[in-house]
Amino acid sequence: MWTDAETGAMTGKIVVLGGGTGGTIAANRLRRALDDVEITVVDRDDDHVYQPGLLFLPFGLADRQDLVRSRRRQLHDGVDYRGCGVDHVDIDKNRVVLGDGGELGYDILVVASGSRLLPEETDGLTGPGWRGKVGTFYDLAGATALESALRDFAGGRLVVNVVDLPIKCPVAPLEFCFLADWYFRERGIRDAVRLTYVTPLDAAFTKPVAAATLAGLLAEKGVELVTEFNTGEVDGEAGRLTSFDGRTVDFDLGVVVPLHGGADFVERSPGLGDALGFVPADEHTLRSKARPNIFVIGDAAALPTSKAGSVTHFEGEVLTENVARTLAGQPLDASFDGHTNCFIETGFGKALLIDFNYETEPVTGHYPGPIGLPLLKESRLNHLGKLMFSWLYWHSLLPGRSVPGVSAAMPTAGKRLPTDDRTR
Ligand SMILES: Cc1cc2nc3c(=O)[nH]c(=O)nc-3n(C[C@H](O)[C@H](O)[C@H](O)COP(=O)(O)OP(=O)(O)OC[C@H]3O[C@@H](n4cnc5c(N)ncnc54)[C@H](O)[C@@H]3O)c2cc1C
């Protein structure tokens, strides 16, 4: 379809909206795969934040300056970068309208605009006390403010609250609880701190087997679990969460994961997104439901999988293949299986690892094969894996390289699946 008649090379203009994890992976992989296409990445600023590091910042375990690098410099030569906000996409005219009034036409559009924090959508949350007695570690400013709030915290009730789902990295608020337990023990004031985890779910996590393990860890570490709490209002001055059904939870320090929505421009682009601003797509090919020449990667996608960097990385392979196939007029590769892989930091130099996909929930065993990292079990090896992930992120994932031994499709070797005799 988009092939040069004389040379047979694939040509065309690819525009990637968002230069975060997914946009960078997609652009770099596409650059390596396709020689003759034009690739332009658009993002509103040049600060690429390594978001998993935001968990560690409040506890003094990461430095702010180590978490941020230039977006532009993560892109391979031959990828154009446009530092500008996206105003909207006209999907009928294959055209992106930028915040500065400029326009970019495309043959293929890749939406990689992630998810947006919406704290102002919860009554009171951004009122008095915001970024003080109540805050979030889900962005750089919030994680930085929480570092001093935690340092000054001499005792009382610390509440971690997820307002609603979906959120990116759904295990991060649990990790915050585990690290808070470790942090206050290190400071010798754990007895003076009451830790509470407040979730809208009916369990510690969405997937039953992992939820039971994680609830056990919360109990072991003395973290109270409050379930089915749908936060309707946050009073940062008084220190109180109120649910829609009138229950209250008081706090001396509140750590809230705000509502998430898709990028603002999606709402301004008729036909592109759903009511939350995420972009519906085929769960196996990543082609948008809006138009056959629009693909989605990462948190921006409305897919039944986690919003996580690991998922974004695994999606990168199928997305690149399918953009190439679309340009060549070939049928799509429908092999994305929802593979998700997350280290869960549990404090004291240990972590759990979970690995799952659309079909299989997190189970026990080892990853990626029978000899490997233990699944759903605390270990020092998993903690080292979590620390090493930062290096892999900048040097392997973003450049679009495959990580040896880690495949986009979820491995089943080493897993104790419910139907497997080894579990009995
Ligand atoms: C505290 C925390 C801990 C996490 N820990 C982990 C972890 O341990 N493991 C893991 O796998 N994942 C983790 N994640 C999740 C992971 O960081 C995200 O899932 C991943 O970054 C998603 O990539 P993305 O490209 O979809 O979005 P992003 O990387 O957020 O990129 C989206 C980009 O789109 C741009 N954009 C949006 N709107 C516009 C617009 N209108 N104009 C121009 N540009 C725009 C943004 O500026 C941004 O750069 C964590 C996240 C957080 C917050």
The ligand as a Tripos MOL2 file, in Angstrom:
@<TRIPOS>MOLECULE
LIG
   53    58     1     0     0
SMALL
NO_CHARGES

@<TRIPOS>ATOM
      1 C1          4.7920    5.7060   41.0110 C.3       1 LIG1
      2 C2          4.8280    4.8310   39.7890 C.ar      1 LIG1
      3 C3          5.5130    3.6270   39.8270 C.ar      1 LIG1
      4 C4          5.5310    2.8060   38.7140 C.ar      1 LIG1
      5 N1          6.2110    1.6190   38.7810 N.ar      1 LIG1
      6 C5          6.2270    0.7950   37.7130 C.ar      1 LIG1
      7 C6          6.9350   -0.4390   37.7710 C.ar      1 LIG1
      8 O1          7.5810   -0.7710   38.7760 O.2       1 LIG1
      9 N2          6.8930   -1.2430   36.6790 N.ar      1 LIG1
     10 C7          6.2010   -0.8970   35.5570 C.ar      1 LIG1
     11 O2          6.1890   -1.6790   34.5990 O.2       1 LIG1
     12 N3          5.5220    0.2640   35.4660 N.ar      1 LIG1
     13 C8          5.5210    1.1300   36.5150 C.ar      1 LIG1
     14 N4          4.8610    2.3270   36.4380 N.ar      1 LIG1
     15 C9          4.0110    2.6220   35.2540 C.3       1 LIG1
     16 C10         4.7950    3.1210   34.0530 C.3       1 LIG1
     17 O3          5.6180    4.1980   34.4020 O.3       1 LIG1
     18 C11         3.7960    3.5390   32.9800 C.3       1 LIG1
     19 O4          2.8730    2.4990   32.7770 O.3       1 LIG1
     20 C12         4.4890    3.8200   31.6670 C.3       1 LIG1
     21 O5          5.3520    4.9110   31.8280 O.3       1 LIG1
     22 C13         3.4540    4.0790   30.5840 C.3       1 LIG1
     23 O6          4.0730    4.5810   29.4320 O.3       1 LIG1
     24 P1          3.2480    5.5020   28.4120 P.3       1 LIG1
     25 O7          4.1430    5.7870   27.2870 O.co2     1 LIG1
     26 O8          1.9290    4.9110   28.1700 O.co2     1 LIG1
     27 O9          2.9710    6.8440   29.2450 O.3       1 LIG1
     28 P2          4.0230    7.9400   29.7000 P.3       1 LIG1
     29 O10         5.3690    7.3470   29.8620 O.co2     1 LIG1
     30 O11         3.4110    8.6010   30.8780 O.co2     1 LIG1
     31 O12         4.1000    8.9490   28.4670 O.3       1 LIG1
     32 C14         2.9990    9.6880   28.0030 C.3       1 LIG1
     33 C15         3.5180   10.9420   27.3560 C.3       1 LIG1
     34 O13         2.4790   11.6110   26.6440 O.3       1 LIG1
     35 C16         2.6790   13.0090   26.7660 C.3       1 LIG1
     36 N5          1.4150   13.7280   26.5470 N.ar      1 LIG1
     37 C17         0.2130   13.5000   27.1190 C.ar      1 LIG1
     38 N6         -0.6800   14.3960   26.6770 N.ar      1 LIG1
     39 C18        -0.0350   15.2040   25.7970 C.ar      1 LIG1
     40 C19        -0.4230   16.3200   24.9920 C.ar      1 LIG1
     41 N7         -1.6730   16.8070   25.0140 N.pl3     1 LIG1
     42 N8          0.5180   16.9040   24.2210 N.ar      1 LIG1
     43 C20         1.7860   16.4200   24.1650 C.ar      1 LIG1
     44 N9          2.2040   15.3690   24.9010 N.ar      1 LIG1
     45 C21         1.3110   14.7750   25.6990 C.ar      1 LIG1
     46 C22         3.1710   13.1600   28.2120 C.3       1 LIG1
     47 O14         3.8750   14.3860   28.3910 O.3       1 LIG1
     48 C23         4.0580   11.9390   28.3810 C.3       1 LIG1
     49 O15         5.4090   12.1950   28.1190 O.3       1 LIG1
     50 C24         4.8530    3.2070   37.5300 C.ar      1 LIG1
     51 C25         4.1920    4.4360   37.4850 C.ar      1 LIG1
     52 C26         4.1750    5.2470   38.6040 C.ar      1 LIG1
     53 C27         3.4530    6.5770   38.5380 C.3       1 LIG1
@<TRIPOS>BOND
     1     1     2 1
     2     2     3 ar
     3     2    52 ar
     4     3     4 ar
     5     4     5 ar
     6     4    50 ar
     7     5     6 ar
     8     6     7 ar
     9     6    13 1
    10     7     8 2
    11     7     9 ar
    12     9    10 ar
    13    10    11 2
    14    10    12 ar
    15    12    13 ar
    16    13    14 ar
    17    14    15 1
    18    14    50 ar
    19    15    16 1
    20    16    17 1
    21    16    18 1
    22    18    19 1
    23    18    20 1
    24    20    21 1
    25    20    22 1
    26    22    23 1
    27    23    24 1
    28    24    25 2
    29    24    26 1
    30    24    27 1
    31    27    28 1
    32    28    29 2
    33    28    30 1
    34    28    31 1
    35    31    32 1
    36    32    33 1
    37    33    34 1
    38    33    48 1
    39    34    35 1
    40    35    36 1
    41    35    46 1
    42    36    37 ar
    43    36    45 ar
    44    37    38 ar
    45    38    39 ar
    46    39    40 ar
    47    39    45 ar
    48    40    41 1
    49    40    42 ar
    50    42    43 ar
    51    43    44 ar
    52    44    45 ar
    53    46    47 1
    54    46    48 1
    55    48    49 1
    56    50    51 ar
    57    51    52 ar
    58    52    53 1
@<TRIPOS>SUBSTRUCTURE
     1 LIG1         1 GROUP 0 **** ****
